Amino acid sequence: LPESTEPPKQLPPPEVKPVEKAPPAKVSVAQHQKDGALALLALLQREGRFVDFVRDPGMTDAATTDADIGAAVRAVHRGCLKVMEQYLSLEPVMPQDEEAKVSVPKGFDPSEIRLIGEAKGEAPYKGTLRHKGWRVVEAKLPTLAEGVDRMVIAPAEVELSA
């Protein structure tokens, strides 16, 4: 074959078509909040057996001793605290010590401060702080996987025998 002195012809680059991705499913704010609440409840159950503890009829049975309840509470508390520290950052709504005398300003946000007792006249109100309240500063809840039944807080556990 005779050798060609012409440089090899360049082929045009292949046509690349962008892959069309389906837009993510839109989730309503209400569904997002519900999913977050269910995820948190599932975490509290997984780490602290919170649902088991609350639903345990023995906790309201007069025959259950305070020592038995105390032992159960310690394990539940440890697990639930772990979840809160890992997934939530909280701060008090009012930083003062409980039982301190406080003033509630005019125009206060009723979602932040609940008045107990009879409010006479207009704010500012003076009173005793009974509970600081809690505000979520940051929530880092895991995203629930698609296809997972969000209503299952904890799966049934079956130990297989040999």
Biotite code that builds the C-alpha atoms (Angstrom):
import biotite.structure as struc

atoms = struc.array([
    struc.Atom([0.000, 0.000, 0.000], chain_id="A", res_id=1, res_name="LEU", atom_name="CA", element="C"),
    struc.Atom([1.263, 3.436, -0.803], chain_id="A", res_id=2, res_name="PRO", atom_name="CA", element="C"),
    struc.Atom([1.933, 5.652, 2.183], chain_id="A", res_id=3, res_name="GLU", atom_name="CA", element="C"),
    struc.Atom([-0.139, 8.779, 2.483], chain_id="A", res_id=4, res_name="SER", atom_name="CA", element="C"),
    struc.Atom([1.540, 12.041, 3.296], chain_id="A", res_id=5, res_name="THR", atom_name="CA", element="C"),
    struc.Atom([-1.703, 13.590, 4.505], chain_id="A", res_id=6, res_name="GLU", atom_name="CA", element="C"),
    struc.Atom([-2.372, 13.664, 8.212], chain_id="A", res_id=7, res_name="PRO", atom_name="CA", element="C"),
    struc.Atom([-5.124, 11.302, 9.317], chain_id="A", res_id=8, res_name="PRO", atom_name="CA", element="C"),
    struc.Atom([-8.589, 12.800, 9.183], chain_id="A", res_id=9, res_name="LYS", atom_name="CA", element="C"),
    struc.Atom([-10.028, 13.794, 12.514], chain_id="A", res_id=10, res_name="GLN", atom_name="CA", element="C"),
    struc.Atom([-13.399, 12.321, 13.201], chain_id="A", res_id=11, res_name="LEU", atom_name="CA", element="C"),
    struc.Atom([-15.943, 14.684, 14.651], chain_id="A", res_id=12, res_name="PRO", atom_name="CA", element="C"),
    struc.Atom([-16.435, 14.233, 18.392], chain_id="A", res_id=13, res_name="PRO", atom_name="CA", element="C"),
    struc.Atom([-19.331, 11.972, 19.273], chain_id="A", res_id=14, res_name="PRO", atom_name="CA", element="C"),
    struc.Atom([-22.558, 13.760, 20.001], chain_id="A", res_id=15, res_name="GLU", atom_name="CA", element="C"),
    struc.Atom([-23.104, 13.752, 23.723], chain_id="A", res_id=16, res_name="VAL", atom_name="CA", element="C"),
    struc.Atom([-26.667, 14.066, 24.825], chain_id="A", res_id=17, res_name="LYS", atom_name="CA", element="C"),
    struc.Atom([-27.194, 15.110, 28.411], chain_id="A", res_id=18, res_name="PRO", atom_name="CA", element="C"),
    struc.Atom([-28.826, 12.473, 30.548], chain_id="A", res_id=19, res_name="VAL", atom_name="CA", element="C"),
    struc.Atom([-32.156, 13.791, 31.614], chain_id="A", res_id=20, res_name="GLU", atom_name="CA", element="C"),
    struc.Atom([-32.777, 13.227, 35.259], chain_id="A", res_id=21, res_name="LYS", atom_name="CA", element="C"),
    struc.Atom([-36.268, 13.097, 36.585], chain_id="A", res_id=22, res_name="ALA", atom_name="CA", element="C"),
    struc.Atom([-36.879, 16.102, 38.781], chain_id="A", res_id=23, res_name="PRO", atom_name="CA", element="C"),
    struc.Atom([-36.825, 15.226, 42.463], chain_id="A", res_id=24, res_name="PRO", atom_name="CA", element="C"),
    struc.Atom([-40.253, 14.519, 43.840], chain_id="A", res_id=25, res_name="ALA", atom_name="CA", element="C"),
    struc.Atom([-41.669, 17.581, 45.500], chain_id="A", res_id=26, res_name="LYS", atom_name="CA", element="C"),
    struc.Atom([-42.318, 17.077, 49.171], chain_id="A", res_id=27, res_name="VAL", atom_name="CA", element="C"),
    struc.Atom([-44.699, 19.312, 51.031], chain_id="A", res_id=28, res_name="SER", atom_name="CA", element="C"),
    struc.Atom([-43.509, 21.122, 54.136], chain_id="A", res_id=29, res_name="VAL", atom_name="CA", element="C"),
    struc.Atom([-46.025, 19.122, 56.162], chain_id="A", res_id=30, res_name="ALA", atom_name="CA", element="C"),
    struc.Atom([-44.675, 15.819, 54.788], chain_id="A", res_id=31, res_name="GLN", atom_name="CA", element="C"),
    struc.Atom([-41.088, 16.956, 55.418], chain_id="A", res_id=32, res_name="HIS", atom_name="CA", element="C"),
    struc.Atom([-41.959, 17.781, 59.035], chain_id="A", res_id=33, res_name="GLN", atom_name="CA", element="C"),
    struc.Atom([-43.788, 14.477, 59.461], chain_id="A", res_id=34, res_name="LYS", atom_name="CA", element="C"),
    struc.Atom([-40.801, 12.578, 58.028], chain_id="A", res_id=35, res_name="ASP", atom_name="CA", element="C"),
    struc.Atom([-38.475, 14.430, 60.418], chain_id="A", res_id=36, res_name="GLY", atom_name="CA", element="C"),
    struc.Atom([-40.661, 13.632, 63.411], chain_id="A", res_id=37, res_name="ALA", atom_name="CA", element="C"),
    struc.Atom([-40.849, 9.968, 62.433], chain_id="A", res_id=38, res_name="LEU", atom_name="CA", element="C"),
    struc.Atom([-37.076, 9.820, 61.873], chain_id="A", res_id=39, res_name="ALA", atom_name="CA", element="C"),
    struc.Atom([-36.460, 11.342, 65.312], chain_id="A", res_id=40, res_name="LEU", atom_name="CA", element="C"),
    struc.Atom([-38.893, 8.932, 66.973], chain_id="A", res_id=41, res_name="LEU", atom_name="CA", element="C"),
    struc.Atom([-37.193, 6.007, 65.202], chain_id="A", res_id=42, res_name="ALA", atom_name="CA", element="C"),
    struc.Atom([-33.781, 7.210, 66.451], chain_id="A", res_id=43, res_name="LEU", atom_name="CA", element="C"),
    struc.Atom([-35.072, 7.587, 70.024], chain_id="A", res_id=44, res_name="LEU", atom_name="CA", element="C"),
    struc.Atom([-36.470, 4.058, 69.838], chain_id="A", res_id=45, res_name="GLN", atom_name="CA", element="C"),
    struc.Atom([-33.321, 2.578, 68.307], chain_id="A", res_id=46, res_name="ARG", atom_name="CA", element="C"),
    struc.Atom([-30.900, 4.145, 70.788], chain_id="A", res_id=47, res_name="GLU", atom_name="CA", element="C"),
    struc.Atom([-33.023, 4.458, 73.937], chain_id="A", res_id=48, res_name="GLY", atom_name="CA", element="C"),
    struc.Atom([-35.991, 2.122, 73.471], chain_id="A", res_id=49, res_name="ARG", atom_name="CA", element="C"),
    struc.Atom([-38.109, 5.223, 74.118], chain_id="A", res_id=50, res_name="PHE", atom_name="CA", element="C"),
    struc.Atom([-41.359, 3.858, 72.632], chain_id="A", res_id=51, res_name="VAL", atom_name="CA", element="C"),
    struc.Atom([-40.954, 0.565, 74.512], chain_id="A", res_id=52, res_name="ASP", atom_name="CA", element="C"),
    struc.Atom([-40.456, 2.493, 77.755], chain_id="A", res_id=53, res_name="PHE", atom_name="CA", element="C"),
    struc.Atom([-43.440, 4.807, 77.292], chain_id="A", res_id=54, res_name="VAL", atom_name="CA", element="C"),
    struc.Atom([-45.740, 1.977, 76.154], chain_id="A", res_id=55, res_name="ARG", atom_name="CA", element="C"),
    struc.Atom([-44.644, -0.442, 78.905], chain_id="A", res_id=56, res_name="ASP", atom_name="CA", element="C"),
    struc.Atom([-47.693, -1.098, 81.103], chain_id="A", res_id=57, res_name="PRO", atom_name="CA", element="C"),
    struc.Atom([-45.335, -1.988, 83.953], chain_id="A", res_id=58, res_name="GLY", atom_name="CA", element="C"),
    struc.Atom([-44.364, 1.672, 84.281], chain_id="A", res_id=59, res_name="MET", atom_name="CA", element="C"),
    struc.Atom([-47.842, 2.507, 85.604], chain_id="A", res_id=60, res_name="THR", atom_name="CA", element="C"),
    struc.Atom([-48.309, -0.753, 87.506], chain_id="A", res_id=61, res_name="ASP", atom_name="CA", element="C"),
    struc.Atom([-48.270, -0.201, 91.264], chain_id="A", res_id=62, res_name="ALA", atom_name="CA", element="C"),
    struc.Atom([-46.379, -3.493, 91.675], chain_id="A", res_id=63, res_name="ALA", atom_name="CA", element="C"),
    struc.Atom([-43.377, -2.112, 89.757], chain_id="A", res_id=64, res_name="THR", atom_name="CA", element="C"),
    struc.Atom([-40.860, -0.717, 92.234], chain_id="A", res_id=65, res_name="THR", atom_name="CA", element="C"),
    struc.Atom([-39.297, 2.697, 91.980], chain_id="A", res_id=66, res_name="ASP", atom_name="CA", element="C"),
    struc.Atom([-35.905, 0.963, 91.748], chain_id="A", res_id=67, res_name="ALA", atom_name="CA", element="C"),
    struc.Atom([-37.072, -1.009, 88.683], chain_id="A", res_id=68, res_name="ASP", atom_name="CA", element="C"),
    struc.Atom([-38.395, 2.154, 87.066], chain_id="A", res_id=69, res_name="ILE", atom_name="CA", element="C"),
    struc.Atom([-35.196, 4.012, 87.936], chain_id="A", res_id=70, res_name="GLY", atom_name="CA", element="C"),
    struc.Atom([-33.046, 1.332, 86.305], chain_id="A", res_id=71, res_name="ALA", atom_name="CA", element="C"),
    struc.Atom([-35.160, 1.493, 83.137], chain_id="A", res_id=72, res_name="ALA", atom_name="CA", element="C"),
    struc.Atom([-35.071, 5.284, 83.099], chain_id="A", res_id=73, res_name="VAL", atom_name="CA", element="C"),
    struc.Atom([-31.272, 5.355, 83.275], chain_id="A", res_id=74, res_name="ARG", atom_name="CA", element="C"),
    struc.Atom([-30.915, 3.258, 80.090], chain_id="A", res_id=75, res_name="ALA", atom_name="CA", element="C"),
    struc.Atom([-33.629, 5.191, 78.245], chain_id="A", res_id=76, res_name="VAL", atom_name="CA", element="C"),
    struc.Atom([-32.108, 8.509, 79.310], chain_id="A", res_id=77, res_name="HIS", atom_name="CA", element="C"),
    struc.Atom([-28.622, 7.501, 78.148], chain_id="A", res_id=78, res_name="ARG", atom_name="CA", element="C"),
    struc.Atom([-29.847, 6.448, 74.685], chain_id="A", res_id=79, res_name="GLY", atom_name="CA", element="C"),
    struc.Atom([-32.187, 9.394, 74.169], chain_id="A", res_id=80, res_name="CYS", atom_name="CA", element="C"),
    struc.Atom([-29.513, 11.873, 75.275], chain_id="A", res_id=81, res_name="LEU", atom_name="CA", element="C"),
    struc.Atom([-27.117, 10.316, 72.746], chain_id="A", res_id=82, res_name="LYS", atom_name="CA", element="C"),
    struc.Atom([-29.657, 10.930, 69.959], chain_id="A", res_id=83, res_name="VAL", atom_name="CA", element="C"),
    struc.Atom([-30.314, 14.516, 71.036], chain_id="A", res_id=84, res_name="MET", atom_name="CA", element="C"),
    struc.Atom([-26.610, 15.339, 71.265], chain_id="A", res_id=85, res_name="GLU", atom_name="CA", element="C"),
    struc.Atom([-25.887, 13.765, 67.874], chain_id="A", res_id=86, res_name="GLN", atom_name="CA", element="C"),
    struc.Atom([-28.810, 15.167, 65.876], chain_id="A", res_id=87, res_name="TYR", atom_name="CA", element="C"),
    struc.Atom([-30.079, 18.301, 67.646], chain_id="A", res_id=88, res_name="LEU", atom_name="CA", element="C"),
    struc.Atom([-28.540, 21.484, 68.935], chain_id="A", res_id=89, res_name="SER", atom_name="CA", element="C"),
    struc.Atom([-30.758, 23.134, 71.563], chain_id="A", res_id=90, res_name="LEU", atom_name="CA", element="C"),
    struc.Atom([-30.731, 26.322, 73.565], chain_id="A", res_id=91, res_name="GLU", atom_name="CA", element="C"),
    struc.Atom([-33.066, 27.623, 76.263], chain_id="A", res_id=92, res_name="PRO", atom_name="CA", element="C"),
    struc.Atom([-35.763, 30.076, 75.178], chain_id="A", res_id=93, res_name="VAL", atom_name="CA", element="C"),
    struc.Atom([-35.110, 32.088, 78.352], chain_id="A", res_id=94, res_name="MET", atom_name="CA", element="C"),
    struc.Atom([-31.548, 31.800, 79.707], chain_id="A", res_id=95, res_name="PRO", atom_name="CA", element="C"),
    struc.Atom([-32.348, 32.735, 83.317], chain_id="A", res_id=96, res_name="GLN", atom_name="CA", element="C"),
    struc.Atom([-32.381, 30.118, 86.066], chain_id="A", res_id=97, res_name="ASP", atom_name="CA", element="C"),
    struc.Atom([-35.702, 28.484, 86.799], chain_id="A", res_id=98, res_name="GLU", atom_name="CA", element="C"),
    struc.Atom([-37.441, 30.112, 89.788], chain_id="A", res_id=99, res_name="GLU", atom_name="CA", element="C"),
    struc.Atom([-35.830, 33.468, 88.883], chain_id="A", res_id=100, res_name="ALA", atom_name="CA", element="C"),
    struc.Atom([-37.999, 36.592, 88.709], chain_id="A", res_id=101, res_name="LYS", atom_name="CA", element="C"),
    struc.Atom([-38.401, 37.605, 85.046], chain_id="A", res_id=102, res_name="VAL", atom_name="CA", element="C"),
    struc.Atom([-40.143, 40.211, 82.934], chain_id="A", res_id=103, res_name="SER", atom_name="CA", element="C"),
    struc.Atom([-42.137, 39.279, 79.815], chain_id="A", res_id=104, res_name="VAL", atom_name="CA", element="C"),
    struc.Atom([-41.925, 42.180, 77.349], chain_id="A", res_id=105, res_name="PRO", atom_name="CA", element="C"),
    struc.Atom([-44.736, 43.749, 75.386], chain_id="A", res_id=106, res_name="LYS", atom_name="CA", element="C"),
    struc.Atom([-45.080, 42.031, 72.002], chain_id="A", res_id=107, res_name="GLY", atom_name="CA", element="C"),
    struc.Atom([-43.621, 38.727, 73.247], chain_id="A", res_id=108, res_name="PHE", atom_name="CA", element="C"),
    struc.Atom([-44.012, 35.690, 70.986], chain_id="A", res_id=109, res_name="ASP", atom_name="CA", element="C"),
    struc.Atom([-46.610, 33.324, 72.511], chain_id="A", res_id=110, res_name="PRO", atom_name="CA", element="C"),
    struc.Atom([-44.928, 30.368, 70.768], chain_id="A", res_id=111, res_name="SER", atom_name="CA", element="C"),
    struc.Atom([-41.850, 31.128, 72.901], chain_id="A", res_id=112, res_name="GLU", atom_name="CA", element="C"),
    struc.Atom([-43.442, 32.084, 76.215], chain_id="A", res_id=113, res_name="ILE", atom_name="CA", element="C"),
    struc.Atom([-46.574, 30.620, 77.792], chain_id="A", res_id=114, res_name="ARG", atom_name="CA", element="C"),
    struc.Atom([-48.094, 32.678, 80.564], chain_id="A", res_id=115, res_name="LEU", atom_name="CA", element="C"),
    struc.Atom([-49.381, 30.653, 83.504], chain_id="A", res_id=116, res_name="ILE", atom_name="CA", element="C"),
    struc.Atom([-52.022, 32.260, 85.656], chain_id="A", res_id=117, res_name="GLY", atom_name="CA", element="C"),
    struc.Atom([-54.163, 35.296, 84.984], chain_id="A", res_id=118, res_name="GLU", atom_name="CA", element="C"),
    struc.Atom([-52.615, 38.030, 82.846], chain_id="A", res_id=119, res_name="ALA", atom_name="CA", element="C"),
    struc.Atom([-53.994, 41.347, 84.078], chain_id="A", res_id=120, res_name="LYS", atom_name="CA", element="C"),
    struc.Atom([-53.507, 44.467, 82.018], chain_id="A", res_id=121, res_name="GLY", atom_name="CA", element="C"),
    struc.Atom([-50.905, 44.722, 79.297], chain_id="A", res_id=122, res_name="GLU", atom_name="CA", element="C"),
    struc.Atom([-47.296, 43.588, 79.098], chain_id="A", res_id=123, res_name="ALA", atom_name="CA", element="C"),
    struc.Atom([-44.668, 43.810, 80.357], chain_id="A", res_id=124, res_name="PRO", atom_name="CA", element="C"),
    struc.Atom([-45.650, 41.083, 82.815], chain_id="A", res_id=125, res_name="TYR", atom_name="CA", element="C"),
    struc.Atom([-43.619, 40.113, 85.866], chain_id="A", res_id=126, res_name="LYS", atom_name="CA", element="C"),
    struc.Atom([-43.472, 36.546, 87.118], chain_id="A", res_id=127, res_name="GLY", atom_name="CA", element="C"),
    struc.Atom([-41.414, 33.531, 88.124], chain_id="A", res_id=128, res_name="THR", atom_name="CA", element="C"),
    struc.Atom([-39.727, 31.417, 85.451], chain_id="A", res_id=129, res_name="LEU", atom_name="CA", element="C"),
    struc.Atom([-41.041, 27.880, 85.932], chain_id="A", res_id=130, res_name="ARG", atom_name="CA", element="C"),
    struc.Atom([-39.405, 26.349, 82.833], chain_id="A", res_id=131, res_name="HIS", atom_name="CA", element="C"),
    struc.Atom([-36.767, 27.832, 80.497], chain_id="A", res_id=132, res_name="LYS", atom_name="CA", element="C"),
    struc.Atom([-38.303, 26.331, 77.359], chain_id="A", res_id=133, res_name="GLY", atom_name="CA", element="C"),
    struc.Atom([-36.227, 24.877, 74.531], chain_id="A", res_id=134, res_name="TRP", atom_name="CA", element="C"),
    struc.Atom([-35.496, 26.048, 71.009], chain_id="A", res_id=135, res_name="ARG", atom_name="CA", element="C"),
    struc.Atom([-33.881, 23.956, 68.291], chain_id="A", res_id=136, res_name="VAL", atom_name="CA", element="C"),
    struc.Atom([-30.842, 25.807, 66.934], chain_id="A", res_id=137, res_name="VAL", atom_name="CA", element="C"),
    struc.Atom([-29.938, 23.106, 64.433], chain_id="A", res_id=138, res_name="GLU", atom_name="CA", element="C"),
    struc.Atom([-31.439, 19.757, 63.437], chain_id="A", res_id=139, res_name="ALA", atom_name="CA", element="C"),
    struc.Atom([-29.263, 17.267, 61.561], chain_id="A", res_id=140, res_name="LYS", atom_name="CA", element="C"),
    struc.Atom([-31.726, 14.436, 61.096], chain_id="A", res_id=141, res_name="LEU", atom_name="CA", element="C"),
    struc.Atom([-30.870, 11.775, 58.551], chain_id="A", res_id=142, res_name="PRO", atom_name="CA", element="C"),
    struc.Atom([-32.866, 11.662, 55.334], chain_id="A", res_id=143, res_name="THR", atom_name="CA", element="C"),
    struc.Atom([-35.193, 8.706, 55.152], chain_id="A", res_id=144, res_name="LEU", atom_name="CA", element="C"),
    struc.Atom([-34.383, 6.340, 52.305], chain_id="A", res_id=145, res_name="ALA", atom_name="CA", element="C"),
    struc.Atom([-36.839, 6.037, 49.442], chain_id="A", res_id=146, res_name="GLU", atom_name="CA", element="C"),
    struc.Atom([-38.968, 2.935, 49.522], chain_id="A", res_id=147, res_name="GLY", atom_name="CA", element="C"),
    struc.Atom([-38.752, 2.620, 53.297], chain_id="A", res_id=148, res_name="VAL", atom_name="CA", element="C"),
    struc.Atom([-42.062, 2.551, 55.152], chain_id="A", res_id=149, res_name="ASP", atom_name="CA", element="C"),
    struc.Atom([-41.761, 5.740, 57.171], chain_id="A", res_id=150, res_name="ARG", atom_name="CA", element="C"),
    struc.Atom([-44.515, 4.607, 59.508], chain_id="A", res_id=151, res_name="MET", atom_name="CA", element="C"),
    struc.Atom([-42.394, 1.725, 60.848], chain_id="A", res_id=152, res_name="VAL", atom_name="CA", element="C"),
    struc.Atom([-40.558, 3.225, 63.808], chain_id="A", res_id=153, res_name="ILE", atom_name="CA", element="C"),
    struc.Atom([-38.770, -0.004, 64.691], chain_id="A", res_id=154, res_name="ALA", atom_name="CA", element="C"),
    struc.Atom([-38.905, -3.311, 62.862], chain_id="A", res_id=155, res_name="PRO", atom_name="CA", element="C"),
    struc.Atom([-39.961, -6.451, 64.686], chain_id="A", res_id=156, res_name="ALA", atom_name="CA", element="C"),
    struc.Atom([-36.928, -8.471, 65.734], chain_id="A", res_id=157, res_name="GLU", atom_name="CA", element="C"),
    struc.Atom([-36.930, -12.239, 65.312], chain_id="A", res_id=158, res_name="VAL", atom_name="CA", element="C"),
    struc.Atom([-34.062, -14.274, 66.718], chain_id="A", res_id=159, res_name="GLU", atom_name="CA", element="C"),
    struc.Atom([-33.573, -17.416, 64.686], chain_id="A", res_id=160, res_name="LEU", atom_name="CA", element="C"),
    struc.Atom([-32.959, -20.670, 66.458], chain_id="A", res_id=161, res_name="SER", atom_name="CA", element="C"),
    struc.Atom([-30.275, -23.070, 65.301], chain_id="A", res_id=162, res_name="ALA", atom_name="CA", element="C"),
])
